[in-house]
């Protein structure tokens, strides 16, 4: 069954990330926060929303990362911004190498066709109300491989899974 394969992949993916986090002296949450800070989620509020935990939990994790020398907090008016230190950037690079290896396995297994099939699965699950997603295939700006917002034709490898500019389409794309 597809659900069995997805369960196995999710477990392996989580195991690999937890193993990497542990080898770096981090918790899974701390590793996730580092990756999201690298993507531009740089306040406790945005991080809490992104990793789906409370703001106090994120604050504790950020404090631990700061003690480990991986992030620093910077006051910017009323906001406190979080940014990676050089050691934090190195740590993110190490994790991204693992993620690239996982992506390479996907390319070897099925390449862009596999990615498109997975995106279609996400879109179908969204259509059925099982999940919320912000991907190109269900976005009103996306038509036949062209993103009207970015004003360019996208390769399948460029299709986004979580786009910050996402607006739902009335009809799902294929």
N, C-alpha and C positions, 0 to 999 in steps of 0.2 A: 504494500500500500504506500501511497505517496506520504501519508502522515507518518508512517514508520520511518521512511527515509529522512524526512524533515526532522523528526525527533532525534535520530542518530546524528545527523549533521549538526544540529543545534547543540547537542551534548558534547560532541567532539570539538566544535568551535569554542564553546565555553571552557572546556577542559584545557585546550591549548592556551587560551588567554589567561586562565587562572594559573596554569603552570608558569607562564611567562611572568605574570605579576609576582608570583611567589619567588621566582628566581631573582627578581629585582628588588625584593624586600617590600613589595607593595601588596595592598589588598586589591581585589577585583574592582571595587569602587574607585580607589585611588587611580588605578590604571585607566579606567573609563574617563575619569575627570581629566587626566592628563591629555588623553586623545581629544576630548571635546574642547579643552582650552586651546589646543593646537588648531582646531577648526574655527575658532573665533567666539566660542561661548565663554565669555570672560567675566561674568558676574555670578555670584552665588545663586541668585534667583534664576537666571537662565540655565545654569548648570543643574539646579534642582529639578527644573521642568524637564530638561533633556534626559537626565538619568532616572527620573521618576522616583526621587526620594525627597525627604523634607529638607528645607533650607538649613536647619541646625545640623543635620547629618552631613550635608555638603560642607558646611563651615568647618566641622570637625575634621573631615577628610582633607580639606584645603590646608588647614593648620598643620596637619601631619605632613603633607607634601612640602609645606614651607619649611618645617623643621628638617626635612630630608634634603633641602636645598634644590628642590625640583620646580617650585613656583615661588613667585613673590607677589605680594599684594601692594597695589599702588592706589593711593587716594586720588580721585579725580572728581573734584567738586564734592557732591554728596554721595557719589558712588565709590565703591572700592573695586578696582579692576584686578583681575588675576592674570598674570602672564608667566610664561615658561622661562626658566633660567637656562643658561647654556647646558647644564646637566639635565634639565627637563627636556630640552630639545633632543639631546642624545638619547634619552630614554624613549621618547616618542619615535625617533628614527629606528630604534631597535624593534619596537613593537610593529612599526610599519613594515619592516622586513618580514616579520612573521605573516602579517596580513597579505603581503605581496606573494609569499609562498603559497598561501591558501588560494589566492586568485590564480596563480599559475597552475595549480592543480585543477581549478575550474576550467581554465583555457584548454588544458590537456584533455579534460574529460568531454568538453563539448563546445568550448569557445563562446562566441557571441550568441550562438543558437541556444546554449544553456542559459546564458544571462537573460535573453529575451523570454525564454520559457519561464524562468523564475519570476521575472517582472510581470508576465501575464498571470501567473499564479497569484501574486500579490494583488494585482488588479481585480481578479475574480473574487478573491477573499474580501476585498474592499467592497465590491459590488454586492456581496451577500451580507455585508454588515458585520463580518467577523473581525476585521481590523480597520484601523485608520492608517492611511498612507498618503504620502505627498509625492507621488512619482509621475514621471512624464506621461506615461500611458493613460493616466486619468486626469490630466491637466487640460484646462481650456486653451492654454497657449500652445499646445502640442498638436500638430496636424501632420500626419503621414511622415514622421521623422524630422519635421521642421519645428523648431522652437521660435514662435513669433516674438517672445520676450527677448531672447538672446539674438534674434534675427539671424539664425544660422541652422543649417541642416546638421543634425546630430548623428554621429555613429552610435551603434547600439552600446558600445562601451562608454559613451558619454551620457546615456540616459540616466537621469537622477532617480535615486530611491527616496531621497528626503530633501526636497527642494524648498528653500526658504521663501521663494516667490510663488509657490504653488497656489493655484486657484482651481477648484473642481470643475470638470467638464460636465455638461448635462448628459452626454453620451460617452461611454468609455471607448478609448482608442484601442486599436489592435496592434 
